[in-house]
Amino acid sequence: MDKIITKVKLENFKRFREFSLELGPQRNILIGDNESGKSSILQSIDLVLSGSRSKVETLGLDRLMNIEAVGSFFEGEKKFDNLPQMQIEIFF
């Protein structure tokens, strides 16, 4: 049986503070303006499915982390417990 991605959830990944996308069992098409996040969604799926730490290191966490989340950290109390977390979840 083929595995089908049914949902993608992003937290503090690139332009998305919080984002959730439900996918259908057939073909799904991402449509949007330039810089709206289509490629970021595909990249998040690629990072998770490849399971490659070296891909993440090559891209750099500073380029993957949501800039607003980082800014909020620097504006608030700079404690370890307040560090922003990036999370990508793929559901089958």
N, C-alpha and C positions, 0 to 999 in steps of 0.2 A: 504494500500500500504506500502510495506517495504521501509525503508530508506536505501539508499546505499551511502557509503562514496565515493565521486568522486575525492577528492583532499585533501592532507595534506600539510600545509605550516608551516615551523618551522623557527624561528629566535632566535638565541642565546640559543638554547636548546641543552644541552649536547655537542656533538661533532660538531653540525651544526651551523655555523654562519648564513647561509641562505640555505634553502632547500625546494624544492617543489616536490611533488610526485603526478602524475595523476594516478588514479586507474580506472580499467575497471569495467563494471557492473557485471561481473562474478567473478571467483576466481582470486585472486592476490597472487603471491608467491614472497617473499622477499628472494633473494639469494645474498650472499656476504661473504667475508672473516670474520674471527673472528675480533671483535672490529670494524666492518665497520659501525655499527649504526642500524642494523636490529631491535634489541630489543629496542633501543631508540625510533624508529618510533612507535613501538607498545605501548610503555609506554606513549608516548605523546598522542596517541589516547585514551588510558585508562584514563589518567588524565582528559582530556577534557570531555569524555563521562560520567565519574563518577561524575564530578562536585564536587569532595571532596577536600575541603580545608585541611582537616586533612591528606590526602594522601600526599599532597605537603609539609605540615609541617613535617610529619614523614620522608619523603625522604630528606628534607632540600634543600633550594634554592641554597646553595653552591654546592650541587651535581648535580643540574639540569641546572644551568647557564653555558653557554659556557665559558671556562677558558680563551680563547683568548680575548673575549669581556671584561672580568674582567681585564685582564692584560693591555689592551689598555686604560681602564679607569684610572688605577693606573699610567700608563706612561704619560698620558696627564694631562690636567687641571682637578683637582678633584672638579668639580662643580656638583650641583644637576642636572642641565640640561644635563649633560654629562653621567649620570648614564646609564649603559647598560639596555636594556629592553629585556625580554624574551617574545616571543609570539608564541602561537600554534593556528593554525586555521584549522578547519575541515569543509569541504564543503560537502553538501549532494545534 
